[in-house]
Amino acid sequence: MHEPLALLGAAVVVTVTVPNVAQDGGLGSIRAILAQLPEAHTLAPGTMVAMADRVEPRKATVFSRLTGRGGEASLHRAARCTALLARGYLRVGGGTAADKVDWAWGFAP
């Protein structure tokens, strides 16, 4: 079995647009994520679908510049994984790539 992070190059990457990421780290954004995900049964079996935690750029603060905690909004991995499960994906998981981007993924049945 391949490491899912190594398969990102062949994955269908869904870029999520959420106008206002809540202070809860995006957990409240599950409905918005669901609306942007294809149903698992519409894809070829075994197709990997992946979503990064990055949503939209926001203004960098002094704190974010000093700590390296980006000026980008992010969605909680639990919200992305919940949306993948709700759309019918299997082997749902997540991990952090070498470039520190947090990914959530699932595979079409």
C-alpha positions in Angstrom: 0.0 0.0 0.0 1.4 3.4 -1.0 1.8 6.3 1.5 -1.1 8.7 0.6 1.1 11.8 0.7 3.2 10.3 -2.0 0.1 10.0 -4.2 -0.9 13.7 -4.1 0.6 14.3 -7.6 -2.1 12.0 -9.1 -4.9 13.0 -6.8 -7.9 15.2 -7.7 -7.1 18.2 -5.6 -10.2 20.2 -4.5 -9.5 23.8 -3.7 -12.0 24.9 -1.1 -13.4 28.4 -1.0 -15.0 29.4 2.2 -15.8 33.1 2.5 -15.5 33.4 6.3 -13.5 30.8 8.2 -14.9 30.8 11.7 -12.7 31.2 14.8 -13.2 27.5 15.5 -10.6 26.7 12.9 -13.1 26.0 10.2 -15.0 23.2 11.9 -18.2 25.1 11.2 -17.4 25.1 7.4 -18.4 21.5 6.8 -21.5 22.4 4.7 -19.4 24.8 2.5 -16.8 22.0 2.0 -19.5 19.5 1.1 -20.9 21.7 -1.5 -17.6 21.8 -3.3 -16.8 18.0 -3.2 -17.8 15.6 -5.9 -19.8 12.6 -4.8 -17.5 9.6 -4.5 -19.6 7.4 -6.7 -19.1 9.8 -9.7 -15.3 9.1 -9.8 -13.4 6.1 -11.0 -12.9 3.5 -8.2 -9.7 4.2 -6.3 -9.5 7.8 -7.3 -7.9 9.9 -4.5 -9.4 13.2 -3.7 -7.4 15.6 -1.5 -7.9 19.0 0.1 -5.3 21.2 1.7 -6.0 23.2 4.8 -5.3 26.5 3.1 -8.4 28.5 2.1 -7.9 32.1 1.2 -5.1 34.6 1.9 -5.6 36.9 4.8 -3.5 39.8 5.9 -0.3 38.8 7.6 0.2 40.1 11.1 3.5 40.8 13.0 2.9 37.7 15.0 2.4 35.5 11.9 5.6 36.9 10.4 7.6 36.2 13.5 6.2 32.7 14.1 5.8 31.6 10.6 2.2 30.8 11.2 1.0 32.0 7.9 -1.3 34.7 6.8 -3.6 32.1 5.3 -6.9 30.9 6.7 -7.0 27.2 7.3 -9.7 24.5 7.7 -9.5 22.0 10.5 -8.6 18.5 9.2 -11.6 17.1 11.1 -14.0 19.3 9.0 -12.4 18.2 5.8 -12.4 14.5 6.7 -16.0 14.7 7.9 -17.0 16.2 4.5 -15.2 13.4 2.7 -16.9 10.7 4.7 -20.3 12.4 4.1 -19.7 12.3 0.4 -19.0 8.6 0.4 -15.2 8.4 0.3 -13.3 5.5 1.9 -9.9 5.3 3.5 -10.2 8.9 4.7 -7.2 10.2 6.4 -4.8 13.1 6.7 -1.2 14.2 7.1 1.2 17.0 6.9 3.5 17.2 3.8 7.1 18.3 3.9 6.1 21.9 3.0 3.9 21.9 6.1 0.6 21.9 4.2 -1.9 19.8 6.0 -3.9 17.5 3.7 -7.1 15.5 4.1 -7.9 12.8 1.6 -10.3 10.0 0.7 -10.6 7.4 -2.0 -13.6 6.7 -4.3 -15.0 3.2 -3.6 
